[in-house]
Amino acid sequence: QVQLVESGGGSVQAGGSLRLSCAASGIIFRINDMAWYRQAPGTQRELVATINSASRTNYADAVKGRFTISRDNLKKTVYLQMNNLKPEDTAVYYCNSQIPETWGRGTQVTVAS
């Protein structure tokens, strides 16, 4: 059974940090391009960061320089280190894999001003 399980969300003050994790099962993790998306209330889901099978990364302009995506193929886990958090980062964060396309249930991140 293909499954992505996110963890690490929570509530922080502006300027704080959080580290999200996404544990994968049922997929060939090492060949998968992985991504983090987020969705704030009343908005569409948006891409935050991607990491391909060669660990090449890309980021949305809004998070460049503050967020870092990484992966551990042995643990089948992808991470999102979020620093200098802003209130506009408040959203549910979702993990995504491509082969097959799968979504996690999400983890809530709330940043207070």
C-alpha positions, 0 to 999 in steps of 0.5 A: 500500500502506497502511503505518505505520512507527514509530521512535524507541523505545529505553531510557532512565532514569526522568525521561528523554525520547524522541520517537516518530515514525510515518511514514504512506504509502498513506493520505490523511494530512491527513483521518485521525485518528491515535493512539498506543497501547501494550501492556506484557507481559501487558496489553491494548493501551491508548490513549495519545493521539489527534490528529484532522484538526484537530489536536485532542488527547486523552490518557490520564490516565496520560500527561497533562502528560508526553506530547505528540502532534503531526502534520506533514501535509506529512511525513505523520508523527505524533509522540509526545514523551514527557517525565519517563518512568516505568518504568510507561511501558515498553511497545511503542508502536503507531501507528494510523490510522482511514481505513483502520484500520491499525497499525504494527509498534510500537517498544519503549520501556523505562524503567529505574528 
